[in-house]
Amino acid sequence: MGRDLSPLLAGAATAVGVFGALLALTGSDSPLRGPLTLFFLLAAPAAAIAAALHGLDLFGRVLASVAGSVVLNMLVAQGMLAVHRWSVRGGIVAVTTISCLLLLLVLIRRRHVRAAKGQEN
């Protein structure tokens, strides 16, 4: 019974977030649309930022990633309002794109560090 549930919880959170984004992108009238979309908008950037902050302890990593997620969402909203192009779908696409790019940069950096360590040996 002492199994680690982290991968299961991460998979469930990913599924909930993706479902929330899909509900918002399709314009569904479901009552779950708001809470699940909000979860996605907070969790996607937070996960990307947490992956980039690999060296911090757990509490610092969670706090910094959630704060960074809120800041990223506010910057996207402010940018869209500044250019008079506000839309829910556009915001979700922008946050998703930025989060994916952050994760991609983290993966590239880790691969580069591993390759450099492999050449030293």
Number of C-alpha atoms within 10 A of each C-alpha: 3 4 5 8 9 9 9 10 11 12 12 12 16 17 13 16 22 17 17 22 24 18 19 21 16 9 12 12 10 9 9 13 19 15 12 20 23 15 18 25 23 22 20 23 28 24 21 22 23 22 16 19 17 11 10 12 9 12 9 12 19 17 13 17 23 19 15 18 24 16 14 19 18 12 13 18 19 13 14 16 12 10 8 9 12 15 12 14 15 15 18 21 14 16 23 17 14 17 22 16 13 18 20 13 14 18 14 12 13 13 12 12 11 11 11 11 10 9 7 6 5
